[in-house]
Amino acid sequence: MVGPKAKEAVANMKDGDVVLLENTRFRKEETKNEDAFSEELGSLCEVYVNDAFGSAHRAHCSTEGVTKYVDTTAVGYLMQKEIEYLGNAVNAPKRPLVAILGGAKIADKLSVIENLLEKCDTLIIGGGMAYTFLKAQGKEIGTSLLDEEKIDYCAQMLKKAEEKGVEFLLPVDVVITESFPDPIDAPVETAVVDADAMPAGKMGVDIGPKTVELFKEAMKKAATVIWNGPMGVFENPALAKGTLAIAETMAEIDAVTVVGGGDSTAAVKQMGFGDKMTHVSTGGGASLEFLEGKELPGIAAIQDAQ
């Protein structure tokens, strides 16, 4: 139940009043998208506006179910901006379109990689996920992050890019260290080696200077750049140079620049470049699913967002 106090407060509202309800995620029905709770939420209003893009990929009572019980629905200004910039960047970009993917896990971005290979002119891979691609090329990657189950997948994506004429850029040199820093911001000793000369007992933790220049040149030719995922362990100052270089370049180039949520959003804001991007997404999982080409339930349910 929404509760009699909430209903009474809403019934007694005057022009300019605001009623704040308890977080709907405290209710077990919320994540199950149960109709009874959705109907209760709908009974509190005449107009429903969703401005929470970060939750738009969830089919919950407060994001999707409630729209069945309200006659007038709309997205807010923030949601509208997310749809406009993320949607256009992928589906109707100014070209050339350069997509940059980083972060640790390939498994998180399988569908993103496949979708972007259908859309972009250049695909850049950095971060921890790059090492499985390097392994797929037969390179030694030492103790770097590796998803053994995805080596064949990476080889297939490299082949697909070649067949489609998409430029596929991987690191040509990397920053290496003995082991992952613990704590994450602890001082570390580093060295730079070519990507095809990594020592067996070392791990890659950032892109190197040659790679920075390679990626920057590709970005400078772009009319649209989408970025999701850091290039290294950006939380450590000694391992943040690659991520910083991507952020700086995006801030400087004359292009539509979209940062796609998650750690890359945190990195851009931490480094002070948030206000220099065309758009910095507020969604983590929602941004990824948008980049995958998925229909987000919280957007699909809204009348004026079709």
SERO-860489 format. One record per residue (C-alpha): x negated, y negated, z; residue in one letter; residue number from 1; chain. Coordinates in steps of 0.05 Angstrom, whole numbers, padded with zeros to 5 digits. Each point is the difference from the previous one (the first is absolute). Example, Ala and Ser with C-alpha at 12.3 -4.5 7.8 and 13.67 -1.06 7.14 Angstrom:
BEGIN
NODE  x  y  z  residu  num  chaine
NODE  -00246  00090  00156  A  1  A
NODE  -00027  -00069  -00013  S  2  A
//
This chain:
BEGIN
NODE  x  y  z  residu  num  chaine
NODE  00000  00000  00000  M  1  A
NODE  -00023  -00071  -00014  V  2  A
NODE  00031  -00018  00067  G  3  A
NODE  00057  -00046  00023  P  4  A
NODE  -00048  -00056  00020  K  5  A
NODE  -00028  -00004  -00070  A  6  A
NODE  00069  -00001  -00031  K  7  A
NODE  00024  -00052  00050  E  8  A
NODE  -00061  -00044  -00014  A  9  A
NODE  00011  00004  -00075  V  10  A
NODE  00075  -00014  00008  A  11  A
NODE  -00015  -00063  00041  N  12  A
NODE  -00053  -00028  -00047  M  13  A
NODE  00006  -00073  -00021  K  14  A
NODE  -00033  -00034  -00060  D  15  A
NODE  -00075  00000  00011  G  16  A
NODE  00000  00057  00051  D  17  A
NODE  -00047  00059  -00006  V  18  A
NODE  00009  00068  00033  V  19  A
NODE  -00061  00045  00006  L  20  A
NODE  00015  00074  00007  L  21  A
NODE  -00045  00053  00031  E  22  A
NODE  -00049  00032  -00048  N  23  A
NODE  00040  00050  -00040  T  24  A
NODE  -00057  00050  00000  R  25  A
NODE  00016  00015  00073  F  26  A
NODE  00061  00036  -00026  R  27  A
NODE  -00011  00072  -00024  K  28  A
NODE  00055  -00010  -00052  E  29  A
NODE  -00041  -00055  -00034  E  30  A
NODE  -00053  00043  -00033  T  31  A
NODE  00051  00054  -00017  K  32  A
NODE  00042  -00052  -00037  N  33  A
NODE  00063  00025  00033  E  34  A
NODE  00064  -00031  -00027  D  35  A
NODE  00032  -00013  00067  A  36  A
NODE  -00056  -00046  00023  F  37  A
NODE  -00004  -00033  -00069  S  38  A
NODE  00074  -00016  00004  E  39  A
NODE  -00008  -00029  00070  E  40  A
NODE  -00056  -00046  -00025  L  41  A
NODE  00043  -00020  -00059  G  42  A
NODE  00058  -00018  00046  S  43  A
NODE  -00042  -00056  00031  L  44  A
NODE  -00007  -00042  -00063  C  45  A
NODE  00031  -00025  -00064  E  46  A
NODE  -00066  -00010  -00037  V  47  A
NODE  -00062  00044  00005  Y  48  A
NODE  -00069  -00028  -00018  V  49  A
NODE  -00062  00045  00000  N  50  A
NODE  -00067  -00037  00003  D  51  A
NODE  -00041  00058  00027  A  52  A
NODE  -00040  00026  -00060  F  53  A
NODE  -00044  00041  00047  G  54  A
NODE  00060  00044  00015  S  55  A
NODE  00031  00000  -00070  A  56  A
NODE  -00028  00069  -00016  H  57  A
NODE  00040  00031  00056  R  58  A
NODE  00072  00022  -00009  A  59  A
NODE  00022  -00017  00071  H  60  A
NODE  00065  -00026  00028  C  61  A
NODE  -00025  -00072  00005  S  62  A
NODE  -00032  -00001  -00069  T  63  A
NODE  00045  00042  -00045  E  64  A
NODE  00059  00030  00037  G  65  A
NODE  00029  -00066  00025  V  66  A
NODE  00008  -00027  -00071  T  67  A
NODE  00056  00050  -00012  K  68  A
NODE  00042  -00036  00052  Y  69  A
NODE  -00013  -00073  -00017  V  70  A
NODE  00032  -00034  -00061  D  71  A
NODE  -00056  -00051  -00012  T  72  A
NODE  -00073  00020  00002  T  73  A
NODE  -00064  -00037  -00021  A  74  A
NODE  -00075  00001  00007  V  75  A
NODE  -00036  -00055  00037  G  76  A
NODE  -00053  -00047  -00029  Y  77  A
NODE  -00059  00044  00022  L  78  A
NODE  00031  00062  -00029  M  79  A
NODE  00015  -00038  -00064  Q  80  A
NODE  -00073  -00021  -00005  K  81  A
NODE  -00024  00072  00011  E  82  A
NODE  00046  00025  -00055  I  83  A
NODE  -00022  -00055  -00047  E  84  A
NODE  -00075  00005  00009  Y  85  A
NODE  -00010  00074  00013  L  86  A
NODE  00052  00020  -00051  G  87  A
NODE  -00025  -00046  -00055  N  88  A
NODE  -00073  00016  00014  A  89  A
NODE  00014  00073  -00015  V  90  A
NODE  00057  -00001  -00050  N  91  A
NODE  -00007  -00066  -00037  A  92  A
NODE  -00071  -00024  00013  P  93  A
NODE  -00040  -00054  -00034  K  94  A
NODE  -00055  00039  -00035  R  95  A
NODE  -00053  00024  00008  P  96  A
NODE  00024  00034  00064  L  97  A
NODE  -00055  00024  00047  V  98  A
NODE  00021  00045  00058  A  99  A
NODE  -00048  00012  00059  I  100  A
NODE  00011  00057  00047  L  101  A
NODE  -00039  00015  00063  G  102  A
NODE  00009  00029  00068  G  103  A
NODE  -00017  00068  00028  A  104  A
NODE  00049  00052  -00027  K  105  A
NODE  00016  00019  -00071  I  106  A
NODE  00061  00038  00026  A  107  A
NODE  00031  -00066  00019  D  108  A
NODE  -00006  -00027  -00070  K  109  A
NODE  00011  00059  -00048  L  110  A
NODE  00063  -00028  -00031  S  111  A
NODE  -00028  -00071  00001  V  112  A
NODE  -00060  00021  -00042  I  113  A
NODE  00043  00037  -00050  E  114  A
NODE  00050  -00058  -00006  N  115  A
NODE  -00053  -00053  -00007  L  116  A
NODE  -00036  00040  -00054  L  117  A
NODE  00064  -00009  -00040  E  118  A
NODE  00002  -00075  00013  K  119  A
NODE  -00070  -00030  00007  C  120  A
NODE  -00057  -00017  -00047  D  121  A
NODE  -00054  00013  00052  T  122  A
NODE  00003  00043  00063  L  123  A
NODE  -00053  -00011  00053  I  124  A
NODE  -00010  00051  00056  I  125  A
NODE  -00040  -00016  00062  G  126  A
NODE  00001  00017  00074  G  127  A
NODE  -00002  00070  00029  G  128  A
NODE  00044  00028  -00055  M  129  A
NODE  -00053  -00015  -00052  A  130  A
NODE  -00046  00056  00024  Y  131  A
NODE  00048  00055  -00021  T  132  A
NODE  00000  -00030  -00070  F  133  A
NODE  -00076  -00003  00001  L  134  A
NODE  00000  00073  00022  K  135  A
NODE  00045  00016  -00058  A  136  A
NODE  -00054  -00029  -00046  Q  137  A
NODE  -00049  00049  00030  G  138  A
NODE  -00037  -00050  00044  K  139  A
NODE  -00029  00013  00069  E  140  A
NODE  00040  -00039  00052  I  141  A
NODE  -00035  00024  00064  G  142  A
NODE  00046  -00002  00061  T  143  A
NODE  00047  -00053  -00030  S  144  A
NODE  00075  00008  00003  L  145  A
NODE  00022  00056  -00045  L  146  A
NODE  00068  00030  -00015  D  147  A
NODE  -00021  00068  -00028  E  148  A
NODE  00072  00017  -00021  E  149  A
NODE  00002  -00062  -00044  K  150  A
NODE  -00065  00009  -00040  I  151  A
NODE  00037  00030  -00059  D  152  A
NODE  00053  -00054  00004  Y  153  A
NODE  -00054  -00054  -00003  C  154  A
NODE  -00031  00034  -00061  A  155  A
NODE  00069  00000  -00033  Q  156  A
NODE  00010  -00074  00015  M  157  A
NODE  -00067  -00017  -00030  L  158  A
NODE  00018  00039  -00062  K  159  A
NODE  00069  -00032  -00003  K  160  A
NODE  -00031  -00070  00003  A  161  A
NODE  -00047  00017  -00057  E  162  A
NODE  00058  00027  -00042  E  163  A
NODE  00042  -00062  00013  K  164  A
NODE  -00057  -00049  -00012  G  165  A
NODE  00003  -00026  00071  V  166  A
NODE  -00067  -00025  00027  E  167  A
NODE  -00014  00040  00064  F  168  A
NODE  -00053  -00030  00045  L  169  A
NODE  -00033  00036  00058  L  170  A
NODE  -00058  -00022  00045  P  171  A
NODE  -00068  00002  -00034  V  172  A
NODE  -00036  -00012  00067  D  173  A
NODE  00021  00008  00072  V  174  A
NODE  -00019  -00021  00070  V  175  A
NODE  -00019  00061  00041  I  176  A
NODE  -00010  00013  00074  T  177  A
NODE  -00017  00059  00045  E  178  A
NODE  00071  00008  00028  S  179  A
NODE  00065  -00036  00008  F  180  A
NODE  -00007  -00057  00051  P  181  A
NODE  00027  00015  00069  D  182  A
NODE  00030  -00045  00023  P  183  A
NODE  00020  -00024  -00069  I  184  A
NODE  -00034  -00069  00008  D  185  A
NODE  -00065  00028  00030  A  186  A
NODE  -00067  -00021  -00032  P  187  A
NODE  -00022  00048  -00055  V  188  A
NODE  -00062  00009  -00042  E  189  A
NODE  00016  -00001  -00074  T  190  A
NODE  -00033  00010  -00067  A  191  A
NODE  00023  -00008  -00072  V  192  A
NODE  -00007  00056  -00051  V  193  A
NODE  00026  00014  -00070  D  194  A
NODE  00064  00041  -00001  A  195  A
NODE  -00036  00057  -00034  D  196  A
NODE  -00057  00001  00051  A  197  A
NODE  00035  00008  00067  M  198  A
NODE  -00040  00039  00052  P  199  A
NODE  00034  00064  00023  A  200  A
NODE  00001  -00020  00074  G  201  A
NODE  00027  -00071  -00008  K  202  A
NODE  00070  -00029  -00008  M  203  A
NODE  00026  -00056  -00044  G  204  A
NODE  00034  -00056  00039  V  205  A
NODE  00005  -00058  -00050  D  206  A
NODE  -00012  -00017  -00073  I  207  A
NODE  -00069  -00026  -00018  G  208  A
NODE  -00020  -00066  -00033  P  209  A
NODE  -00003  00028  -00072  K  210  A
NODE  00071  00026  00010  T  211  A
NODE  00023  -00067  00027  V  212  A
NODE  -00025  -00034  -00064  E  213  A
NODE  00032  00054  -00044  L  214  A
NODE  00067  -00008  00034  F  215  A
NODE  -00004  -00076  00000  K  216  A
NODE  -00013  -00003  -00075  E  217  A
NODE  00062  00042  -00012  A  218  A
NODE  00042  -00044  00046  M  219  A
NODE  -00024  -00064  -00034  K  220  A
NODE  00030  00025  -00066  K  221  A
NODE  00067  00014  00031  A  222  A
NODE  00065  -00040  -00004  A  223  A
NODE  00030  00042  00056  T  224  A
NODE  -00036  00036  00057  V  225  A
NODE  00034  00048  00049  I  226  A
NODE  -00041  00023  00060  W  227  A
NODE  00017  00053  00052  N  228  A
NODE  -00051  00028  00048  G  229  A
NODE  -00069  -00024  00025  P  230  A
NODE  -00066  00018  -00034  M  231  A
NODE  -00033  00024  00064  G  232  A
NODE  00003  -00001  00076  V  233  A
NODE  00019  -00074  00000  F  234  A
NODE  00011  00000  00075  E  235  A
NODE  -00076  00003  00008  N  236  A
NODE  -00035  -00064  -00022  P  237  A
NODE  -00059  00039  -00029  A  238  A
NODE  00047  00041  -00044  L  239  A
NODE  00049  -00054  -00022  A  240  A
NODE  -00040  -00032  -00057  K  241  A
NODE  00036  00038  -00055  G  242  A
NODE  00069  -00016  00027  T  243  A
NODE  -00020  -00073  00011  L  244  A
NODE  -00025  -00005  -00072  A  245  A
NODE  00066  00026  -00028  I  246  A
NODE  00039  -00050  00043  A  247  A
NODE  -00046  -00058  -00019  E  248  A
NODE  00005  00016  -00074  T  249  A
NODE  00076  00005  00002  M  250  A
NODE  00002  -00067  00035  A  251  A
NODE  -00042  -00032  -00054  E  252  A
NODE  00026  00028  -00066  I  253  A
NODE  00054  -00032  -00042  D  254  A
NODE  00049  00058  00002  A  255  A
NODE  00062  00026  00035  V  256  A
NODE  -00029  00033  00062  T  257  A
NODE  00042  00048  00041  V  258  A
NODE  -00025  00035  00063  V  259  A
NODE  00042  00063  00011  G  260  A
NODE  00006  00007  00074  G  261  A
NODE  -00032  00043  00053  G  262  A
NODE  -00074  -00006  00017  D  263  A
NODE  -00014  -00045  -00060  S  264  A
NODE  00051  -00051  00027  T  265  A
NODE  -00034  00003  00068  A  266  A
NODE  -00068  -00009  -00033  A  267  A
NODE  00021  -00060  -00041  V  268  A
NODE  00031  -00034  00060  K  269  A
NODE  -00060  00017  00045  Q  270  A
NODE  -00047  -00030  -00052  M  271  A
NODE  00041  -00063  -00008  G  272  A
NODE  00022  00008  -00072  F  273  A
NODE  00075  00013  00011  G  274  A
NODE  00022  -00068  -00024  D  275  A
NODE  -00042  00004  -00063  K  276  A
NODE  00037  00061  -00029  M  277  A
NODE  00062  -00006  -00043  T  278  A
NODE  00034  00050  00046  H  279  A
NODE  -00020  00041  00060  V  280  A
NODE  00050  00055  00013  S  281  A
NODE  00030  00011  00069  T  282  A
NODE  00014  00073  -00012  G  283  A
NODE  -00047  00059  00010  G  284  A
NODE  00038  00062  -00020  G  285  A
NODE  00051  -00042  -00038  A  286  A
NODE  -00055  -00031  -00042  S  287  A
NODE  -00030  00067  -00017  L  288  A
NODE  00068  00029  -00021  E  289  A
NODE  00012  -00062  -00042  F  290  A
NODE  -00067  00010  -00034  L  291  A
NODE  00019  00073  -00011  E  292  A
NODE  00060  -00024  -00039  G  293  A
NODE  00050  00027  00050  K  294  A
NODE  00069  -00030  00012  E  295  A
NODE  00001  -00026  00072  L  296  A
NODE  00067  00016  00036  P  297  A
NODE  00002  -00066  00037  G  298  A
NODE  -00005  -00038  -00065  I  299  A
NODE  00044  00046  -00043  A  300  A
NODE  00057  -00008  00050  A  301  A
NODE  00002  -00076  -00007  I  302  A
NODE  00049  -00028  -00051  Q  303  A
NODE  -00043  -00058  -00026  D  304  A
NODE  -00065  00039  -00003  A  305  A
NODE  00017  00045  -00058  Q  306  A
//
